[in-house]
């Protein structure tokens, strides 16, 4: 019995030491090992569907294709009984309405189809569905220490992330399960003119369930809330 108690003490103690000494780089690597065990993200070339559910609005379904080796991206969705699509290859863009290429500036403006928005959507979807691997991108500044925070009555390992000024000014926090190292929450805040975090700004996103796409474990459901008042914004659901 005494030997068993000593062994239990050693196991608990060693776990606490690991938690205290775990660096953000080590935590990120462990999370990437969970989400992308075969290092597939760099060669990602696949399609998936995202269903967006927003209060007081109709459900929107989007078909997304990301081809990282060819630096291409496409987004197709229905709006006002029309099928619209953005097609991006590197920095060039084209648009389709009902599967036909559209170049008329007036029509494109009517449907808010433009290169700036297309590139923004490309970055948005590639970033969110490429996490946590995207935290290895150049320009990402990760604070070295890991902290522990509780959200939704669960304690997580958390890392704080900033970006170089030309990339973005928001401050992000990423929450990882303490056992599997799965990324289960992320959160961002805006900053003021002096670069200080604005506590009443930004959003947090709760990730639940897993959908495997191209060998990568991606969050199946993402529910969005305001940091300020926990107001619910909507949920997007991934399907392969």
Number of C-alpha atoms within 10 A of each C-alpha: 6 7 8 9 10 11 12 12 12 12 11 11 12 12 11 12 10 10 16 13 11 16 17 20 16 13 20 23 16 17 21 25 18 17 27 21 14 12 14 14 20 12 12 19 18 13 17 14 18 19 16 19 17 16 10 6 9 9 11 14 18 18 17 20 21 20 17 16 10 12 13 18 25 22 21 21 17 15 11 7 7 12 14 22 25 23 20 21 14 12 11 11 18 17 22 17 20 13 12 11 12 16 13 8 10 9 12 15 10 8 13 11 22 15 17 11 12 24 19 11 17 22 12 12 15 18 15 14 17 19 21 21 20 16 17 15 9 10 14 15 14 19 13 14 15 21 16 14 14 11 10 7 7 9 14 22 21 24 24 20 18 18 17 11 9 7 11 12 18 21 19 19 16 21 24 23 16 16 8 12 20 23 26 17 22 22 20 23 21 18 16 11 7 6 11 13 17 15 12 12 15 19 21 22 22 19 20 16 13 16 17 15 18 18 15 22 20 25 25 17 21 21 19 21 19 18 18 13 10 11 11 16 14 15 20 20 18 23 17 13
